[in-house]
């Protein structure tokens, strides 16, 4: 019985996901065929199905795999933020973390496609909902901690404010996906400024949104 090298197996899966991601972003899930994924990945269907049972599993994997270049996952970073002793800067870092993928060329279109497919795919909807719940609960906790430490307006309802923070981040993705002239990277400083003035109205920044 052949021994599977875990590192090589992960690398092959990542190769398939990367190849499929470009197709899903350009053509959408429904119009992307398994044959096209095989061609883009440079492998046969039999080889492809050794790593994924079907096209939908590959699409799910695009959103399940969130490992960063340094080997950490988004969940680990969110957990570290919740444990931070500086909730205000941890909040800004978390917003940066969640907004950063919108600046990548393929991601906004993929996010829009995932929202469409989630209406037809309960498993994908559950996956995206878990992800959203983790992000929102982290932002809510950071807002609670920041209010308790006097860093933000204590009269704000943390859960309601978290909803607005999430909506602002989501707007980067939808605008990037639907407006060709919209550059999300250029809008990140404005997003931080909006958050600063929304959450800390009595601390007007002198030149751009300070981080402390």
Helices and strands as residue ranges (DSSP letters): H 6-27, H 34-41, H 45-48, H 55-64, H 74-82, H 87-100, G 101-103, H 107-118, H 122-148, H 158-178, H 184-199
